């Protein structure tokens, strides 16, 4: 499809390249279709794979004219990252990478826990993602039921009623352009995830 529209650029966010599960293998779009190489802007960073969110380092690779134009815009609109963050990121990218598979396995275990527990909740259907660190379950099965303060008609209603009843904060799917779903991150401890999913199960079971 993209090959039929040569003026269009491809922006590839590859921040989760090291966090994929099972038989799924990460492949860049330029590897899949070399014809898109000169039209692809690849974006990445150290926040996810190297747990360096606070260092505020991202980077991009693409055709030289585009990168130069981006540099001009950035230099006039933001301050540059400090040298400490830059050298820390260089070490993260060039240093030992043997810990990455272990981290991916740990996240896969958390994913399996969350997916399994959410699928046991009445009216919730949660597919299993092949990467990243969040799930995107459907709450369609509870729409039309009454929560603590009102009838749940949308995913936003579901999120607000869940927060009110059980103190569990989720992001409603409309914020990502798709309803009726909600998003949960599993980038936290197993104990916290078990507690949150138990509360979601209890909340869904209480709806009438």
N, C-alpha and C positions, 0 to 999 in steps of 0.2 A: 504494500500500500504506500509506504513512504517513498519508495523508489519512483512512484508515479508523480510525486510532487517535489521536484528538485529544488524549488526555492526554500522549502521548509527545513528548519533546523531540528535536531534531536537533542534534548537535554536528558542525560542519563544520571540519575542519583544513585550512586553505588555505595552508599554508606553502610549497607548491610551485607557486603560481599563476604565477610567472614562469619556471618551468623545465619547459616542455612542448615537444614536438617535432613536426615535420612538419605535417600538416594538423590535428592535434588542437588544439582551442581550449578554454581554461579558461573555465568558467561556474559561477557559484555555484548552490547548490541553491535558493536563494530566487529566482534568476532563472528557473530551470527551472520551479519551481512556486511562484508568489507566495503561494499559500495557506499555505505553510509559513513565511512571513516572521516571523510573531509567535512561532513556536515554535523558531526557529533561533538557536543560539549559534555565531557565527563566530569562529574562533581563528586567529591568525597571529603573525608575529614578524619580526625582522630577521636571524635567524641564517642562513637559507638564501639568500635573494635578494641580501642585501647583505654576505654573508660576515662577519657580526658575531656569531659564536657566543659569543665570550668576553664580550660586553657583557650577556648574560643578559636580553634584553628580549623579552617577548611581550605580546600584547594580545588583547582579545576585544571583540566587539560583539554586543549582543542586547537583549531587552526590559529596560527600566530596572529593574524589580523584581529580576530575576535578576542583573543586574550589581551592584546594590547589595548583594545577599546574598553574592555572590562577594567583593566588597570587604571585607565584614565578616569573612569566613572568612580571607582572605589577611592582613588586618591583624593577626590574632591568631595566625597560624601561621608566617609568614615575615617576613623583613626586606624593606623596600622597596628597589627598585633605586636606585642613587645618581643624583644629578642629572646627572652627566657622561654616563652611559649613556642617560638619558632624552633629553637634548638631542642627543646623537649620533644616536639613533634618529629623532627628529623631523627632523633634517637628511637622514637617509637616505631617509625616506618622502616628504619635500617637495622634496628636491633633484633634480638631473638624474637622469633615468631612462634616458638613451639608451644606457647601457652594458649594460642587461639583455638585449637581443636578442643581442648578441655573446657574452655569457656563456652564454646558452642554446645558441647554435650550437656553442660549444666543448664543452659537456657532451654535445650530441648526437653530436659526433664521437667522444668517448670512449665513449659508449653503443654506437655502431656498431662500434667496435673490439672492445669486450669481448664483445658479443653474437656477432659474427662468429667470434672466436677460441674462445669457449666452445662454439659449435656445431660446431667442428672437433674438439673433444675427444671421444674415444670414450665413448659412453654418456651424454653430457650433452646435454640439450635446453634451450635458453635462449630464451624468448620476448623480443620487443623491447618494452620499456616505452614508454609515450607521455609520461612525465614523470618527475620526481624525479631521483635520482642514484645509483640502485642497481638491480641486476638480481636476479632470483629464479629461477635455473635449477633444473631437475629433475636429480637424480642417480639416478633410478630405474634407468637402464640399467647401472649398475655394482653394484647390490645383488647380493649373493651371491658376489661376487668377493673374492679375498684381497688385503689390503693388506700393509704391512710387518710388522704384528704380529697381525692377526686378520682374519677374514672381515667384510666390510662388510655389515651387516644393516640399518642405519638411516642417516639423513642425519647424525646425530651421529657415528656411526662414520666416515662419509666425511670429516667435518670434522676429526676427531682424527687419522685416518690421513694426510690431506693435510698437516696441520701437521707431523706427525712426519717425513714423507718429504721434503717440499719447503719447509717453513717458510712456507707460505702460510696465513694465518688467514682463515677464513670463518665466518659465523654459520649454524648449522644451522636448518633450517626449523621444527622443532618449537617453537623459541623464539617463533615467530610464529603458531603454531597450525596449521601445514600441513606435512606430510611426504609424500614424501621430497624436499625442496628445500633449497637453501642460498642465502644472501644475500651479495652482494658490492657494496661501494660503489665507484663510479668517480670519486669526488671526490678525485683525486690526479693525478699527472703521467702523460702518455702512456707514458713510459719504464717507470715502475713498473707500470702496467697491462699492458703488453706482457710484461714479465718474469713477472708473476704468472700471466697466462693461459698463457704458455709452460710454466710449471711445472705448472699444472693439466693441460695437455695431456699432458705427459710422465708425470705421475702416473697418469692414466687409462689411458694406453697400457701402463703397467707392470703393471696389475692382471690377475690370472689366475683 
